[in-house]
Amino acid sequence: MSEDTFPTDEEIYKAFERYNFGLDKPEIVPFLKDGLLKTACGYWNGHSLSTILIKLNLIKSELDEEGETYYTLTSRGTFCCYEWFKRR
């Protein structure tokens, strides 16, 4: 997994193989985009989506001073976020 590439279809489908959100394959990438944007804005995703984003190396889990978990974007997540949501 390179830091400046999008997740491949194979990586995405492998990360989703144990989860069933009732999504068809074309609907998976927009679902990932929404989760990544929510994380970038400081909002919380559900556990399953957060786990998938971690498997794809788009976000990482960290602990704050009180021991609470929060999520931040990785370099790959930052690249994908900028590319997916850039102004056109």
SEVOGU-573106 format. One record per atom (N, C-alpha, C): residue number from 0; residue in three letters; atom name; x negated, y negated, z. Coordinates in Angstrom, 2 decimals. Atoms other than C-alpha are relative to their C-alpha. Last residue first. Layout:
+-----+---------+-------+---------+---------+---------+
! num ! residuo ! atomo !      px !      py !      pz !
+-----+---------+-------+---------+---------+---------+
! NUM !     Ala !    CA !       X !       Y !       Z !
...
+-----+---------+-------+---------+---------+---------+
end
This chain:
+-----+---------+-------+---------+---------+---------+
! num ! residuo ! atomo !      px !      py !      pz !
+-----+---------+-------+---------+---------+---------+
!  87 !     Arg !     N !    0.09 !   -0.19 !    1.45 !
!  87 !     Arg !    CA !   13.46 !  -21.17 !   -9.50 !
!  87 !     Arg !     C !    0.47 !   -1.21 !   -0.72 !
!  86 !     Arg !     N !   -0.91 !    0.85 !    0.76 !
!  86 !     Arg !    CA !   12.71 !  -21.59 !   -5.85 !
!  86 !     Arg !     C !   -0.22 !    0.23 !   -1.48 !
!  85 !     Lys !     N !    0.57 !    1.26 !    0.47 !
!  85 !     Lys !    CA !   10.96 !  -18.67 !   -4.23 !
!  85 !     Lys !     C !    1.03 !   -0.79 !   -0.82 !
!  84 !     Phe !     N !   -0.85 !    1.14 !   -0.31 !
!  84 !     Phe !    CA !   13.07 !  -16.11 !   -2.39 !
!  84 !     Phe !     C !   -0.58 !   -1.34 !   -0.46 !
!  83 !     Trp !     N !   -1.42 !   -0.28 !    0.17 !
!  83 !     Trp !    CA !   11.79 !  -12.77 !   -3.68 !
!  83 !     Trp !     C !    0.86 !   -1.25 !    0.16 !
!  82 !     Glu !     N !   -0.31 !   -0.33 !    1.39 !
!  82 !     Glu !    CA !    8.21 !  -13.92 !   -4.22 !
!  82 !     Glu !     C !    1.49 !    0.22 !   -0.22 !
!  81 !     Tyr !     N !    0.25 !    1.15 !    0.88 !
!  81 !     Tyr !    CA !    7.81 !  -15.73 !   -0.90 !
!  81 !     Tyr !     C !    0.41 !    0.29 !   -1.44 !
!  80 !     Cys !     N !   -0.96 !    1.04 !   -0.35 !
!  80 !     Cys !    CA !    9.47 !  -12.92 !    1.06 !
!  80 !     Cys !     C !   -0.17 !   -1.22 !   -0.91 !
!  79 !     Cys !     N !   -1.31 !   -0.36 !    0.57 !
!  79 !     Cys !    CA !    7.48 !  -10.25 !   -0.73 !
!  79 !     Cys !     C !    1.04 !   -1.07 !    0.26 !
!  78 !     Phe !     N !    0.09 !    0.04 !    1.45 !
!  78 !     Phe !    CA !    4.16 !  -11.97 !    0.02 !
!  78 !     Phe !     C !    1.36 !    0.28 !   -0.63 !
!  77 !     Thr !     N !    0.06 !    1.42 !    0.36 !
!  77 !     Thr !    CA !    5.13 !  -12.57 !    3.65 !
!  77 !     Thr !     C !   -0.05 !   -0.16 !   -1.51 !
!  76 !     Gly !     N !   -1.34 !    0.56 !   -0.19 !
!  76 !     Gly !    CA !    6.18 !   -8.94 !    4.04 !
!  76 !     Gly !     C !    0.06 !   -1.47 !   -0.37 !
!  75 !     Arg !     N !   -0.82 !   -0.51 !    1.11 !
!  75 !     Arg !    CA !    2.87 !   -7.76 !    2.56 !
!  75 !     Arg !     C !    1.42 !   -0.56 !    0.09 !
!  74 !     Ser !     N !    0.47 !    0.68 !    1.22 !
!  74 !     Ser !    CA !    0.94 !   -9.98 !    4.95 !
!  74 !     Ser !     C !    0.83 !    0.43 !   -1.20 !
!  73 !     Thr !     N !    1.39 !   -0.36 !    0.29 !
!  73 !     Thr !    CA !    3.07 !   -8.63 !    7.81 !
!  73 !     Thr !     C !   -0.43 !   -0.81 !   -1.22 !
!  72 !     Leu !     N !    0.35 !   -0.48 !    1.33 !
!  72 !     Leu !    CA !    6.23 !  -10.41 !    8.92 !
!  72 !     Leu !     C !   -1.47 !    0.38 !   -0.07 !
!  71 !     Thr !     N !    0.60 !    1.02 !    0.86 !
!  71 !     Thr !    CA !    7.07 !  -10.65 !   12.59 !
!  71 !     Thr !     C !   -0.32 !    0.62 !   -1.35 !
!  70 !     Tyr !     N !    0.57 !   -0.42 !    1.28 !
!  70 !     Tyr !    CA !    9.35 !   -8.66 !   14.86 !
!  70 !     Tyr !     C !   -0.55 !   -1.19 !   -0.76 !
!  69 !     Tyr !     N !   -0.41 !    0.87 !    1.09 !
!  69 !     Tyr !    CA !   10.18 !   -9.07 !   18.54 !
!  69 !     Tyr !     C !   -0.75 !    0.43 !   -1.25 !
!  68 !     Thr !     N !    0.44 !   -0.28 !    1.36 !
!  68 !     Thr !    CA !   10.12 !   -6.70 !   21.48 !
!  68 !     Thr !     C !    0.51 !   -1.07 !   -0.95 !
!  67 !     Glu !     N !   -1.10 !   -0.12 !    0.97 !
!  67 !     Glu !    CA !   10.49 !   -8.05 !   25.01 !
!  67 !     Glu !     C !   -0.58 !    0.21 !   -1.40 !
!  66 !     Gly !     N !   -0.15 !   -1.39 !    0.41 !
!  66 !     Gly !    CA !    7.67 !   -7.35 !   27.48 !
!  66 !     Gly !     C !    1.14 !    0.25 !   -0.97 !
!  65 !     Glu !     N !   -0.95 !   -0.67 !   -0.89 !
!  65 !     Glu !    CA !    8.01 !  -10.69 !   29.27 !
!  65 !     Glu !     C !    0.20 !    1.47 !   -0.35 !
!  64 !     Glu !     N !    0.52 !   -0.01 !   -1.36 !
!  64 !     Glu !    CA !    4.85 !  -12.07 !   27.65 !
!  64 !     Glu !     C !    0.91 !    0.73 !    0.98 !
!  63 !     Asp !     N !    0.31 !    1.32 !   -0.54 !
!  63 !     Asp !    CA !    6.01 !  -11.10 !   24.15 !
!  63 !     Asp !     C !   -0.46 !    0.14 !    1.45 !
!  62 !     Leu !     N !   -0.59 !    0.27 !   -1.31 !
!  62 !     Leu !    CA !    5.72 !   -7.67 !   22.57 !
!  62 !     Leu !     C !   -0.37 !   -1.41 !    0.44 !
!  61 !     Glu !     N !    0.92 !    0.55 !   -1.00 !
!  61 !     Glu !    CA !    5.13 !   -7.02 !   18.87 !
!  61 !     Glu !     C !    0.75 !   -0.22 !    1.31 !
!  60 !     Ser !     N !   -0.59 !    0.18 !   -1.32 !
!  60 !     Ser !    CA !    6.76 !   -4.97 !   16.12 !
!  60 !     Ser !     C !   -1.07 !   -0.51 !    0.95 !
!  59 !     Lys !     N !    0.65 !   -0.74 !   -1.08 !
!  59 !     Lys !    CA !    5.56 !   -5.32 !   12.55 !
!  59 !     Lys !     C !    0.67 !   -0.38 !    1.32 !
!  58 !     Ile !     N !   -0.04 !    0.66 !   -1.31 !
!  58 !     Ile !    CA !    7.32 !   -6.28 !    9.33 !
!  58 !     Ile !     C !   -0.80 !    0.84 !    0.99 !
!  57 !     Leu !     N !   -0.48 !    1.36 !    0.25 !
!  57 !     Leu !    CA !    6.93 !   -5.48 !    5.62 !
!  57 !     Leu !     C !    0.10 !   -0.81 !    1.28 !
!  56 !     Asn !     N !    1.04 !    0.96 !   -0.36 !
!  56 !     Asn !    CA !    4.78 !   -2.36 !    6.03 !
!  56 !     Asn !     C !    0.40 !   -1.43 !   -0.37 !
!  55 !     Leu !     N !    0.44 !    0.60 !    1.25 !
!  55 !     Leu !    CA !    7.36 !   -0.20 !    4.22 !
!  55 !     Leu !     C !   -1.10 !   -1.04 !    0.21 !
!  54 !     Lys !     N !    0.55 !   -1.08 !    0.84 !
!  54 !     Lys !    CA !    7.71 !    1.98 !    7.32 !
!  54 !     Lys !     C !   -0.55 !   -0.55 !   -1.31 !
!  53 !     Ile !     N !    1.31 !   -0.34 !   -0.57 !
!  53 !     Ile !    CA !    8.17 !   -1.21 !    9.40 !
!  53 !     Ile !     C !   -0.66 !    1.08 !   -0.84 !
!  52 !     Leu !     N !    0.90 !    1.09 !    0.35 !
!  52 !     Leu !    CA !   10.98 !   -2.40 !    7.10 !
!  52 !     Leu !     C !   -1.41 !    0.23 !    0.56 !
!  51 !     Ile !     N !    0.30 !   -0.10 !    1.43 !
!  51 !     Ile !    CA !   12.64 !    1.01 !    7.42 !
!  51 !     Ile !     C !   -0.98 !   -1.08 !   -0.42 !
!  50 !     Thr !     N !    0.90 !   -1.15 !    0.17 !
!  50 !     Thr !    CA !   12.40 !    0.91 !   11.22 !
!  50 !     Thr !     C !   -0.40 !    0.17 !   -1.45 !
!  49 !     Ser !     N !    1.32 !    0.41 !   -0.49 !
!  49 !     Ser !    CA !   13.90 !   -2.60 !   11.28 !
!  49 !     Ser !     C !   -1.01 !    1.13 !   -0.17 !
!  48 !     Leu !     N !    0.60 !    0.85 !    1.02 !
!  48 !     Leu !    CA !   16.76 !   -1.37 !    9.08 !
!  48 !     Leu !     C !   -1.38 !   -0.49 !    0.44 !
!  47 !     Ser !     N !    0.31 !   -0.79 !    1.21 !
!  47 !     Ser !    CA !   17.48 !    1.50 !   11.45 !
!  47 !     Ser !     C !   -0.67 !   -0.85 !   -1.07 !
!  46 !     His !     N !    1.17 !   -0.86 !   -0.20 !
!  46 !     His !    CA !   17.19 !   -0.58 !   14.63 !
!  46 !     His !     C !   -0.39 !    0.75 !   -1.27 !
!  45 !     Gly !     N !   -0.25 !   -1.23 !   -0.74 !
!  45 !     Gly !    CA !   19.60 !   -3.27 !   13.49 !
!  45 !     Gly !     C !   -1.25 !    0.85 !    0.06 !
!  44 !     Asn !     N !   -0.63 !   -1.02 !    0.83 !
!  44 !     Asn !    CA !   18.20 !   -6.58 !   12.36 !
!  44 !     Asn !     C !    0.35 !    1.18 !    0.89 !
!  43 !     Trp !     N !    0.17 !   -1.41 !   -0.29 !
!  43 !     Trp !    CA !   17.53 !   -9.49 !   14.73 !
!  43 !     Trp !     C !    0.71 !    0.85 !   -1.04 !
!  42 !     Tyr !     N !   -1.21 !   -0.72 !   -0.37 !
!  42 !     Tyr !    CA !   17.09 !  -13.09 !   13.63 !
!  42 !     Tyr !     C !   -0.30 !    1.48 !    0.15 !
!  41 !     Gly !     N !   -0.06 !   -0.25 !   -1.44 !
!  41 !     Gly !    CA !   13.81 !  -15.00 !   13.71 !
!  41 !     Gly !     C !    1.25 !    0.71 !    0.46 !
!  40 !     Cys !     N !   -0.71 !    1.11 !   -0.66 !
!  40 !     Cys !    CA !   14.09 !  -16.60 !   10.27 !
!  40 !     Cys !     C !    0.14 !    0.21 !    1.51 !
!  39 !     Ala !     N !    0.80 !    1.22 !    0.19 !
!  39 !     Ala !    CA !   11.44 !  -14.30 !    8.77 !
!  39 !     Ala !     C !    0.62 !   -1.19 !    0.73 !
!  38 !     Thr !     N !    1.17 !   -0.10 !   -0.86 !
!  38 !     Thr !    CA !   13.28 !  -11.31 !   10.27 !
!  38 !     Thr !     C !   -0.85 !   -1.26 !   -0.09 !
!  37 !     Lys !     N !   -0.45 !    0.14 !   -1.38 !
!  37 !     Lys !    CA !   16.56 !  -12.38 !    8.67 !
!  37 !     Lys !     C !   -1.18 !    0.06 !    0.97 !
!  36 !     Leu !     N !   -0.30 !    1.42 !   -0.22 !
!  36 !     Leu !    CA !   14.78 !  -12.88 !    5.34 !
!  36 !     Leu !     C !    0.48 !   -0.25 !    1.43 !
!  35 !     Leu !     N !    1.29 !    0.70 !   -0.07 !
!  35 !     Leu !    CA !   13.30 !   -9.37 !    5.51 !
!  35 !     Leu !     C !    0.21 !   -1.49 !    0.27 !
!  34 !     Gly !     N !    0.65 !   -0.33 !   -1.26 !
!  34 !     Gly !    CA !   16.66 !   -7.83 !    6.34 !
!  34 !     Gly !     C !   -1.32 !   -0.73 !    0.18 !
!  33 !     Asp !     N !   -0.76 !    0.64 !   -1.07 !
!  33 !     Asp !    CA !   18.39 !   -9.65 !    3.47 !
!  33 !     Asp !     C !   -0.65 !    0.25 !    1.36 !
!  32 !     Lys !     N !    0.25 !    1.44 !    0.06 !
!  32 !     Lys !    CA !   15.66 !   -8.64 !    1.03 !
!  32 !     Lys !     C !    0.71 !   -0.72 !    1.13 !
!  31 !     Leu !     N !    1.33 !    0.26 !   -0.56 !
!  31 !     Leu !    CA !   15.88 !   -5.02 !    2.14 !
!  31 !     Leu !     C !   -0.31 !   -1.48 !    0.03 !
!  30 !     Phe !     N !   -0.14 !   -0.29 !   -1.42 !
!  30 !     Phe !    CA !   19.65 !   -4.97 !    1.46 !
!  30 !     Phe !     C !   -1.33 !   -0.25 !    0.72 !
!  29 !     Pro !     N !   -0.62 !    1.17 !   -0.62 !
!  29 !     Pro !    CA !   19.05 !   -6.62 !   -1.92 !
!  29 !     Pro !     C !    0.19 !    0.15 !    1.51 !
!  28 !     Val !     N !    0.96 !    1.12 !   -0.02 !
!  28 !     Val !    CA !   16.56 !   -3.79 !   -2.65 !
!  28 !     Val !     C !    0.66 !   -1.29 !    0.54 !
!  27 !     Ile !     N !    0.98 !   -0.12 !   -1.08 !
!  27 !     Ile !    CA !   18.96 !   -1.00 !   -1.61 !
!  27 !     Ile !     C !   -0.93 !   -1.21 !    0.07 !
!  26 !     Glu !     N !   -0.34 !    0.90 !   -1.10 !
!  26 !     Glu !    CA !   22.01 !   -1.96 !   -3.71 !
!  26 !     Glu !     C !   -1.06 !   -0.02 !    1.10 !
!  25 !     Pro !     N !    0.18 !    1.41 !    0.38 !
!  25 !     Pro !    CA !   20.72 !   -0.51 !   -7.00 !
!  25 !     Pro !     C !    0.25 !   -0.98 !    1.14 !
!  24 !     Lys !     N !    1.39 !    0.42 !    0.20 !
!  24 !     Lys !    CA !   20.19 !    2.89 !   -5.28 !
!  24 !     Lys !     C !   -0.15 !   -1.45 !   -0.44 !
!  23 !     Asp !     N !    0.54 !   -0.61 !    1.20 !
!  23 !     Asp !    CA !   23.78 !    3.18 !   -4.06 !
!  23 !     Asp !     C !   -1.41 !   -0.54 !   -0.20 !
!  22 !     Leu !     N !    0.47 !    0.82 !    1.10 !
!  22 !     Leu !    CA !   24.42 !    2.21 !   -0.48 !
!  22 !     Leu !     C !   -0.40 !    0.86 !   -1.19 !
!  21 !     Gly !     N !   -1.06 !    0.00 !    1.00 !
!  21 !     Gly !    CA !   26.55 !    4.02 !    2.09 !
!  21 !     Gly !     C !   -0.37 !   -0.83 !   -1.21 !
!  20 !     Phe !     N !   -0.76 !    1.23 !   -0.19 !
!  20 !     Phe !    CA !   24.10 !    3.02 !    4.82 !
!  20 !     Phe !     C !    1.18 !   -0.07 !   -0.96 !
!  19 !     Asn !     N !   -1.10 !    0.11 !    0.94 !
!  19 !     Asn !    CA !   22.74 !    6.52 !    5.02 !
!  19 !     Asn !     C !    0.80 !   -1.23 !    0.37 !
!  18 !     Tyr !     N !   -1.01 !    0.96 !   -0.40 !
!  18 !     Tyr !    CA !   19.32 !    6.85 !    6.59 !
!  18 !     Tyr !     C !    1.07 !   -0.07 !   -1.06 !
!  17 !     Arg !     N !   -0.72 !   -0.50 !   -1.19 !
!  17 !     Arg !    CA !   16.94 !    9.79 !    6.46 !
!  17 !     Arg !     C !    1.13 !   -0.92 !    0.46 !
!  16 !     Glu !     N !   -0.50 !   -1.35 !    0.16 !
!  16 !     Glu !    CA !   15.71 !    9.20 !    2.89 !
!  16 !     Glu !     C !    0.77 !    0.55 !    1.20 !
!  15 !     Phe !     N !   -1.44 !   -0.08 !   -0.20 !
!  15 !     Phe !    CA !   15.55 !    5.41 !    3.15 !
!  15 !     Phe !     C !    0.52 !    1.43 !    0.09 !
!  14 !     Ala !     N !   -0.31 !    0.65 !   -1.28 !
!  14 !     Ala !    CA !   11.75 !    5.15 !    3.62 !
!  14 !     Ala !     C !    1.49 !    0.14 !    0.35 !
!  13 !     Lys !     N !    0.54 !   -0.85 !   -1.06 !
!  13 !     Lys !    CA !   11.21 !    7.70 !    0.82 !
!  13 !     Lys !     C !    0.33 !   -0.58 !    1.37 !
!  12 !     Tyr !     N !   -0.89 !   -1.15 !   -0.12 !
!  12 !     Tyr !    CA !   13.55 !    5.76 !   -1.47 !
!  12 !     Tyr !     C !   -0.48 !    0.97 !    1.08 !
!  11 !     Ile !     N !   -1.31 !    0.42 !   -0.52 !
!  11 !     Ile !    CA !   11.64 !    2.54 !   -0.83 !
!  11 !     Ile !     C !    0.91 !    1.20 !    0.23 !
!  10 !     Glu !     N !    0.17 !    0.34 !   -1.41 !
!  10 !     Glu !    CA !    8.19 !    4.06 !   -1.26 !
!  10 !     Glu !     C !    1.35 !   -0.34 !    0.64 !
!   9 !     Glu !     N !    0.29 !   -1.24 !   -0.72 !
!   9 !     Glu !    CA !    9.22 !    5.72 !   -4.54 !
!   9 !     Glu !     C !   -0.15 !   -0.26 !    1.49 !
!   8 !     Asp !     N !   -1.27 !   -0.71 !   -0.16 !
!   8 !     Asp !    CA !   10.81 !    2.52 !   -5.81 !
!   8 !     Asp !     C !   -0.19 !    1.28 !    0.80 !
!   7 !     Thr !     N !   -0.43 !   -0.72 !    1.20 !
!   7 !     Thr !    CA !    7.51 !    0.76 !   -5.19 !
!   7 !     Thr !     C !    1.35 !    0.66 !    0.28 !
!   6 !     Pro !     N !   -0.13 !   -1.44 !   -0.21 !
!   6 !     Pro !    CA !    7.15 !   -1.76 !   -2.38 !
!   6 !     Pro !     C !    0.49 !    0.66 !   -1.29 !
!   5 !     Phe !     N !   -1.33 !   -0.37 !   -0.47 !
!   5 !     Phe !    CA !    6.14 !   -5.14 !   -3.80 !
!   5 !     Phe !     C !    0.00 !    1.49 !    0.32 !
!   4 !     Thr !     N !   -0.87 !   -0.69 !    0.94 !
!   4 !     Thr !    CA !    2.47 !   -5.91 !   -4.05 !
!   4 !     Thr !     C !    1.36 !    0.25 !    0.64 !
!   3 !     Asp !     N !   -0.61 !    0.97 !    0.92 !
!   3 !     Asp !    CA !    0.08 !   -8.33 !   -2.40 !
!   3 !     Asp !     C !    0.81 !    0.69 !   -1.09 !
!   2 !     Glu !     N !   -0.63 !    1.10 !   -0.71 !
!   2 !     Glu !    CA !   -0.91 !   -6.40 !    0.73 !
!   2 !     Glu !     C !    0.71 !   -0.98 !   -0.94 !
!   1 !     Ser !     N !    0.76 !    1.23 !    0.09 !
!   1 !     Ser !    CA !   -1.60 !   -3.19 !   -1.16 !
!   1 !     Ser !     C !    0.78 !   -1.13 !    0.67 !
!   0 !     Met !     N !   -0.83 !    1.19 !    0.00 !
!   0 !     Met !    CA !    0.00 !    0.00 !    0.00 !
!   0 !     Met !     C !   -0.87 !   -1.24 !    0.00 !
+-----+---------+-------+---------+---------+---------+
end
